[in-house]
Amino acid sequence: MRIVLDTNALLVSIGSKSPFRPIFDAILSGKIKLLLTTEIYLEYQEKIEEKTNSIVAHNIIMALLELETTEIINVSYRWNLISSDADDNKFSDCAIAANADYLVSNDKDFDILKQTPFPSINLLKANNLLELL
């Protein structure tokens, strides 16, 4: 399964006691192929650091980047599909460029993608991904 994981979905999956931890475990075990751009993993690092510290953030990012199942995607076109929060476009652009199976987010700003016939992006909430796992 090839996924792009929005930062909010990653953050809720990291905690060892989180009900969403199976998502992070599936990434670490290689059951899920994580698709990233440089912009995405830099945002991950920034937000993890805000919640913890720079050492923890660095270690998590390095662990993700060193996985054989993590793929760095080069986005060559910006679709600008999400106007309510333009910063979220990095996730939809990555999903399109990588031909992701799913973009996973709990953010309502991504709901516009359900109404966008082209390019098609399969959007899931984190709890729906848990059901698939």
N, C-alpha and C positions, 0 to 999 in steps of 0.2 A: 504494500500500500504506500503510495507516494503522496505525502501531504505537505502543505504549507501551514505552519502553526502561528497564528497571531500571538503577539506577546502576552495578551491576557490569558490565553489558553495555556501557554507555556508556564506562566507564573503559577496558575492554580494547580499545575501537575507536578511541580517540583517537590513540594513538601512531602516528607515520608509518611505523614498521617492523613494526607489529602485524599478524599474519595476519587480524585482524578489522577492519582499517582500511577495507575496502570498505563496511562498515556506516556508518561516519561519513561517508565520501565520498558514499554514496547519500543520506544526510540532507542534506548540504550542496548536492548537485546537484538536490535536489527529487524524486528517484526514490522516496524514502520520506517520507511525511507524519508528522512527529513530534508526538505528542499529549502535552501536559504539563499539570500543575496547578502552581500557585504552590509548593506543598509539594515537588513533584518537582524543579523547577529550583533551588529553594533547597538541596535535598539535593545535587544535582549540583554546585552551586557549592561547597558545604562540602567535599565529598569530593575534588573536583579541586584545591581550594586545599590540602588536606592533602598531596596528592601532588606539587604544584608550588608555586605561590605565588598570592597574591590577584590579581595582575595577569593572569596566565594564566587563572585561573578566571573572572574577570570577562569577559575577552575571548571565551572559549569560550561562556559563557552568553549574552552579548550577540549573538554570531554566530548562535546557535541561535534566540534570541527574535526576531531581525530577519528570519529566513527567512520567505518567503511561505507556505511549506509547514509551518510550525510552527503548531499550533493550541493555544491555551490553553483548557482544559476547566474548567468549573465543576461540581464534584461536589456534588450536593445530597443524596445518600444514602450512608451508610456501611454496606457489607455485612458487614465484619468476617469475611471468609472465611478469613484466614490467622491462626490463633491462635498458631502457634509463634514468629512474629515480627510482632507487631501493626503495627510501623512499615511493613511491606511492603504493608499494605492500601491505602496511597495509590496504589500502582500498579494493583492489581486494581480499585479503585473508579474510577480514571481510565479504565481499559480498558472497563469496563461503561458508564460515563456517555458515553464517546465512541464507543461501538460500534466499537471497534478491531478490525482484522483479526487482530492478534497482540499479545500481551504477551511481550516478549523478556527472558529472565532465565536466568542460570546458577545461581541460588540454589535449593537443594533445598527451601527453605521454600515455594516456589511450586508444588511438585509436587501439593499438596493440591487445587489448582485442576483437575487432570485428573480428580479423583474427584467434582467438584462439578457435578451435572447442570444446576443453575440457580442463578444465571445462568451461562451458558456463556461461557468465555473460552478462546480458542485460545492455548495456551502454546507458545513455541518457545525452544530454547537458541540462543545466538549462532551456533554453527556451523550450525544448521538454517536460520537466516536467511541466512547466507552462501550456502548451497545454493540458496535461493530467488532470491537476487540473481543 
